[in-house]
Structures are given as C-alpha cells and as structure tokens.
Amino acid sequence: MTHIIELPFAYRFDEAISRLSLDPLNSVDLANQIVRVPLDHSIITVKSIGSHREPKFILTGIESDEQLQRILSIFHFDRSLDAVHAHFIKTNLKDLFLKFEGTPIITDFSLYENIIKSIIHQQLNLSFARTLTTRFVQTFSEQIDGVWIYPTADKIAKLEVDTLRGMQFSTRKAEYIIGISKAIATEELKLNTLVNETDETIMKKLTSYRGIGPWTAESFLLFGLGRENLFPVGDIGLQNSLKQMWNMEKKPSKEEIIIHFESWSPYLSYASLYLWRNIE
C-alpha cells in the first residue's frame, strides 16, 4: 500500500537521514532521499519528494494502519516542529535552531534495538561501537530485501556469555545483553508497556536492571520513545558541542549546563539533538 504524506511545517529530512546514515546498519540512500525501514519483518520505504519548506513523502510497503502510525511516529511526521523552533529562537541556542530548523527526532525502529545498541555503545569509542553492533546484528540476525533487522530477544537470551566474548564483548557487557534479553523474552520487562509511563517511572524501572544506567535509560526515553524533554548532561558529545558554541577553553561543567535548562525546557531533547548534529 502507498501513502502520500504532506507536512504543514518545516521539516529537514536531509538532516535527519544524514544522522541515520552514520549507523551502517541503517538502509539510507542520501542521494535519492530514501530510508528503508524494517518493521514487523517487512520493509517500508520512506522517500522525500518535497522540500524543506514544503515537505512531502511517499510511503510504500505499509500493510496496516498500525504500521502507518508507527512510521508517522518514528519520523516525527505526526507532530509539528513549529513550536520547538519558535521556542528556541528566543534562547541562547537561536543560531543553532536557525541552522538546523525543522530537524526532527527520529526514533530507533524498535525498542529492543534501542536498548541493545545503547548497552553495546557504553564506554566505547563510536567507531568500535558501530563495528561491534554491526558484528552482533549480522551474526545473530538476517537481512530482509537487503535491509538488516535486529535479532529477537528470544534468540539472544539463549546465548552463552563466551559466545559474545569471542566477538570482542567484555564479560560484563555480554552478561548485560543476555540478562536484559532474558528479562524481555520472559516478559518480566515489557518495553511496550513503558510507553504510557512517566520519565521518572521508566528511569527507575530500567535502571533496576544490571547494565542499564542513567545514560542508557535516557537514550531509551529520547531515541526509543521520542520524549521531548531529555538532556543527558553527562554526555561528552553534548559537552564538547557546547564548549565549541560558547568558545570555552574547557568543557562546561554539569552545573554550567543545567542553569540553562529552564530556558530550554520543555524541549531539552531538541537542544540535545541539535547540539549533537552540530559536531557530527
């Protein structure tokens, strides 16, 4: 089934998919402005046929109303960015929001993917983290029509720690991944039910599991659920971006960052995204 989507607000698909393209597991065609999304073991194609000011998209491969709603949510097609832009041009991040006006928060394609990817990326440089994530997915999953999908929690829950250690995972990281997968596979941890919970409740629930600290839980809220008011203040990339923007000799302290939260709220997540985008 094919759908044509037109948005009544500025939307920078080029910026959004440029960020997606940094992950080698994502199927992104920058030249033709196409993303191919694995969803429910089918592949949905999202292609831009409009412009920044008049965004328009063709969605193909959608098989149900539920899939359509998920695509609209994943790509931020279902809520305007106008209020975000109007808010930030009155703040000290004005230049950043003029530069990247209309850049949406695109969430990961599945909640399990988000959790596992975040655990793999913990305390690793970005290049090796992406290499390890790619190795993990390509070893334990498959491609559908040329697009890689993440393995299921059921499959990873059955692995031995030594199997992951043989792929250059640390013992602890292997234990975390298998442990979280077991909790999800047995439905002890039901990720989908967290959608309607508060940020605080989700943080408390997730951080009760070994391997999920505040950074990973915040990533789940921001890039898993698309929550709008998250700023991982301990993130090195955000600190470096602010250091560059503010022409500081050293990275700003957490206290120096937090004092700006009042003026950036209730859209801290967009401040995070645009700051990351500024140094990528």
C-alpha positions in Angstrom: 0.0 0.0 0.0 1.2 3.5 -0.9 0.6 6.7 1.1 1.4 10.3 0.3 2.2 12.4 3.3 2.4 16.2 3.2 3.5 18.1 6.4 2.3 21.6 7.3 5.5 22.6 8.9 9.2 22.9 8.0 11.0 19.6 8.1 14.6 18.8 7.3 14.6 15.2 6.0 18.1 15.6 4.7 19.5 16.4 8.1 17.5 13.6 9.8 18.6 10.9 7.4 22.2 12.2 7.3 22.3 11.3 11.0 20.7 8.0 10.4 23.3 7.2 7.7 26.1 7.3 10.3 24.8 3.9 11.5 26.0 1.3 8.9 23.0 -1.0 9.8 20.5 1.6 8.5 19.5 1.5 4.9 19.8 5.1 3.8 20.1 6.5 0.2 21.2 10.1 0.8 21.3 10.9 -2.9 17.7 9.9 -3.5 16.5 10.8 0.0 15.2 7.3 0.8 15.2 5.3 4.0 14.1 1.7 4.1 12.7 0.7 7.5 12.4 -2.9 8.8 9.1 -3.2 10.6 7.3 -6.4 11.6 9.5 -8.4 9.2 8.5 -6.2 6.3 10.4 -3.3 4.7 8.7 0.1 4.4 10.3 2.7 2.2 10.1 6.4 3.1 11.1 8.7 0.2 11.2 12.5 0.2 9.6 14.1 -2.8 9.2 17.6 -1.4 11.5 20.3 0.1 12.4 21.7 3.5 9.6 24.3 3.4 7.1 22.0 1.6 7.8 18.5 2.9 6.2 15.7 1.1 6.8 11.9 1.2 5.8 8.7 -0.4 5.5 5.7 2.0 5.4 2.3 0.3 5.2 -1.2 1.7 2.8 -0.4 4.6 0.5 -3.3 5.3 -1.7 -2.0 8.2 -3.0 1.1 9.9 -0.7 0.3 12.9 2.4 0.3 10.7 1.4 3.7 9.3 1.0 5.2 12.7 4.4 3.7 13.8 6.1 5.3 10.7 4.4 8.6 11.4 5.7 8.5 15.0 9.2 7.2 14.2 9.8 10.0 11.6 8.1 12.8 13.6 5.5 13.3 10.9 2.7 13.3 13.4 3.6 16.4 15.4 4.6 19.9 14.3 8.1 21.3 14.9 6.9 24.9 14.7 6.5 25.3 18.5 10.0 24.0 19.0 11.5 26.4 16.6 9.5 29.4 18.0 10.7 28.5 21.5 14.4 28.2 20.7 14.8 31.4 18.6 14.2 33.2 21.9 17.1 31.5 23.6 20.9 31.4 23.5 20.6 28.4 21.1 18.9 30.6 18.5 21.7 30.3 15.9 21.7 26.5 16.2 18.0 26.3 15.6 18.1 28.6 12.6 20.9 26.4 11.2 19.0 23.1 11.6 15.4 24.4 11.6 13.0 21.5 11.1 15.3 18.7 12.1 13.2 16.0 13.8 13.9 13.5 16.4 13.8 10.2 14.6 13.4 7.2 17.0 15.0 3.8 16.6 12.9 1.3 14.7 12.3 -0.9 17.7 12.6 -0.5 21.5 14.7 -3.7 21.8 17.1 -2.4 19.2 17.4 0.9 21.2 18.3 -0.9 24.5 20.8 -3.3 23.0 22.5 -0.7 20.9 22.9 1.6 23.9 24.4 -1.2 26.0 26.9 -2.1 23.3 27.9 1.6 22.9 28.6 2.1 26.6 32.1 3.3 27.3 33.3 2.5 23.7 34.5 4.9 21.1 31.9 5.5 18.4 33.8 3.7 15.6 34.3 0.5 17.5 30.8 0.6 19.0 29.3 0.7 15.5 31.7 -2.1 14.4 30.6 -4.3 17.3 26.9 -3.6 16.8 27.2 -4.5 13.1 29.0 -7.7 14.0 26.3 -8.6 16.6 23.4 -8.0 14.2 25.0 -9.7 11.2 25.9 -12.7 13.3 22.6 -13.3 15.0 20.0 -12.0 12.5 19.3 -11.7 8.8 18.5 -9.3 6.0 15.1 -8.8 4.5 15.2 -7.5 1.0 18.8 -6.2 1.7 17.9 -4.5 5.0 19.4 -5.8 8.3 17.0 -6.4 11.1 17.9 -6.8 14.8 17.8 -10.2 16.3 15.0 -11.1 18.7 15.3 -11.0 22.5 14.3 -14.7 22.5 17.3 -15.6 20.4 19.9 -13.5 22.3 18.5 -14.8 25.7 19.7 -18.3 24.7 23.3 -17.3 24.1 26.3 -18.1 26.3 28.5 -15.3 27.6 31.5 -16.9 25.9 29.8 -16.6 22.5 29.7 -12.9 22.8 33.2 -12.7 24.4 34.5 -14.4 21.3 33.2 -11.4 19.3 35.2 -8.9 21.5 32.4 -8.2 24.0 33.6 -7.8 27.6 32.3 -10.3 30.1 30.1 -7.8 31.8 28.7 -6.4 28.6 27.9 -9.9 27.4 26.1 -10.6 30.7 24.2 -7.4 30.5 22.9 -8.1 26.9 21.9 -11.7 27.7 20.4 -10.7 31.0 18.2 -7.9 29.6 17.2 -10.1 26.7 16.1 -12.8 29.1 14.0 -10.3 31.0 12.4 -9.2 27.8 11.9 -12.7 26.4 10.2 -13.9 29.6 8.1 -10.7 29.7 9.5 -9.7 33.1 10.4 -6.5 31.3 7.7 -5.4 28.9 9.1 -2.5 26.9 5.9 -1.6 25.1 4.1 -1.1 28.4 6.5 1.7 29.3 5.2 3.9 26.6 2.5 5.4 28.9 4.7 5.7 32.0 6.3 8.9 33.2 10.0 9.6 32.5 10.8 9.1 36.2 9.0 5.8 36.4 10.8 4.5 33.3 14.2 5.6 34.6 13.6 3.8 37.9 12.3 0.6 36.2 15.1 0.4 33.6 18.0 1.2 35.9 16.9 -1.6 38.2 18.5 -4.0 35.7 22.2 -4.7 35.5 23.8 -2.9 32.6 21.3 -0.1 32.3 22.5 3.1 33.9 21.1 6.7 33.6 22.7 7.3 30.2 21.2 4.2 28.6 17.8 4.9 30.2 17.8 8.5 29.0 18.7 7.2 25.5 15.7 4.9 25.7 13.5 7.8 26.6 14.9 10.1 23.9 15.6 7.8 20.9 13.3 4.9 21.9 10.2 6.7 23.0 10.8 10.2 21.5 10.3 12.0 24.8 10.8 15.8 24.3 12.5 17.0 27.5 15.7 15.0 28.0 19.2 16.3 28.1 21.9 13.7 29.0 24.1 16.2 30.9 26.9 13.7 31.3 27.2 13.1 27.6 30.7 14.0 26.3 29.5 14.9 22.8 27.0 17.5 24.2 29.7 19.0 26.5 32.1 19.3 23.5 29.4 20.9 21.3 28.6 23.5 24.0 32.3 24.1 24.5 32.6 24.9 20.8 29.5 27.0 20.7 30.3 29.0 23.7 34.1 29.4 22.8 35.2 27.9 26.1 38.7 26.7 26.9 37.4 23.6 28.6 34.1 21.6 28.6 31.3 23.2 30.6 30.5 21.6 33.9 27.2 19.9 34.6 26.3 22.9 36.7 27.1 25.4 33.9 24.8 23.4 31.6 21.9 22.8 34.0 21.4 26.6 34.6 20.1 26.8 31.0 17.5 24.1 31.4 14.8 26.4 32.5 15.0 28.4 29.3 15.4 25.3 27.1 12.5 23.4 28.6 10.1 21.8 27.7 12.2 20.8 24.6 15.5 19.7 26.1 15.6 16.7 23.7 15.8 19.0 20.7 18.6 21.0 22.3 20.4 17.7 22.7 19.8 16.6 19.1 20.8 19.9 17.5 23.9 20.1 19.6 24.9 16.6 18.6 24.1 17.4 15.0 26.4 20.5 15.1 29.5 18.3 15.7 28.7 15.2 13.6 
